[in-house]
Amino acid sequence: MPHSPELAHKTAEVLALRRIVRMRLTAQQTASALDALRALQKAEKAARSQAEKALDDEKRALLSATGDAPPASNSAQRKTALTS
């Protein structure tokens, strides 16, 4: 049976829940931790989206650049500025 992203995701969830159960956390502690983890996941998605946009913008600039002038933007500089 081939591996699928969905199966990997569900397996990771089950493994995380097993760890939580072994830690004997209360439902309230688990809920608090999940809220923090969801916020972290949302921030990571936003950062990834910004980095992808910077790369897409630079790709467009490079493809439309003429031989006379360098492209106007550099995604590495923009990415560094976003994370600073």
Buried (B, 14 or more C-beta within 10 A) or exposed (E): EEEEEEEEEEEEEEEEEEEBEEEEBEEEEBEEEEEEEEEEEEEEEEEEEBBEEBBEBBEEBEEEEEEEEEBEBBBEEBBEEEEE
